Each structure stands twice: as structure tokens, then as C-alpha cells.
Amino acid sequence: MNLKSFLKKEKIDKIYSYHEVRKDKYSVEFGWVPSNTINLNKPVVISYPSKGKSISEEDKQWSSEEGKNASSLDDYEKYYAALTGESPDVFIDMWANGIPDLESLREKDNPGYRNGEGKFLYNLALLISTGKKFTEFGRIYKIINVNT
């Protein structure tokens, strides 16, 4: 399947890629940037708005504005390693029985902490490692194999 067909079939509004910028000898900024391409020969992570009733109005609005987007699973793996300092498999092993402790640690270490952040990181690790779909902060995340 070509990119144009994929975007139309899946109704994708935006494509994102992982990006890093070295700020100096000791620091790197990283995150997501809009992109025009994605490798469809490998798994793709798509995220889209959830219609759940327990979603806050703020999350509902942001998620709706964001629409449906796609990124490569490879980019998610890079992002995850930069964000947590661990591979998804190691992270799952570390926190499988300690989500409340993970939440406490994230709250202590992150000045911009948001309630549920630890659970999000754990579920994202499961998605990357096992393909387990999840919903958090008004978004549904799942992996699709486009060309299989």
C-alpha cells in the first residue's frame, strides 16, 4: 500500500516522527515533529480520540483537535528510551507490580506531572512490547501492520 492510500484508508490527519536536537555537550531535547513520510513496511502506531464518558473536557477537546495520527513503531521505541531511559521490556519488568510507586516517582521527579502519567508510561511500554492497545488521556493507541 502506498502512503496516499494508507492515509485515506485509515483517515489519518497527521504523521509524526521522533526528533532529537543536541542543545550542548550534555543535553538533548527530544519529541515529536510533523512529518510527510512513514515506513509502511513496518508496524505503525496510530492514535485517535476516544469517545469514553470519563474523559475530561480538556482532554476531549485536545484529542478531537489532534485527530487521528500515525507514527512508526520504531520512532515510538526511540521516544520511549529517551523519555524513560529504559527499554519497554525492562520498564515492564521494573514496574509490573508497582504502578502506585511509579506514579509517586513520576510526581516527585517531574515538575509538570499529570495524574496517570506513570500508568500511561507503563501502558505505552506494553503497546510497544506486546502490541496491547490502550486508552489514556482521551486517546486510543494501537499498532497496525499496514502491508501484511
Stockholm file with secondary structure:
# STOCKHOLM 1.0

chainA/1-148         MNLKSFLKKEKIDKIYSYHEVRKDKYSVEFGWVPSNTINLNKPVVISYPSKGKSISEEDKQWSSEEGKNASSLDDYEKYYAALTGESPDVFIDMWANGIPDLESLREKDNPGYRNGEGKFLYNLALLISTGKKFTEFGRIYKIINVNT
#=GR chainA/1-148 SS CCHHHHHHHHTCCEEEEEEEEEEETTEEEEEEEEESCCCTTSCEEEEEECCCTTCCHHHHHHHHHHCSEEEEHHHHHHHHHHHHSSCHHHHHHHHTTCHHHHHHHHHHHCTTCCTTHHHHHHHHHHHHHHCCCEEETTEEEEEECTTC
#=GC SS_cons         CCHHHHHHHHTCCEEEEEEEEEEETTEEEEEEEEESCCCTTSCEEEEEECCCTTCCHHHHHHHHHHCSEEEEHHHHHHHHHHHHSSCHHHHHHHHTTCHHHHHHHHHHHCTTCCTTHHHHHHHHHHHHHHCCCEEETTEEEEEECTTC
//
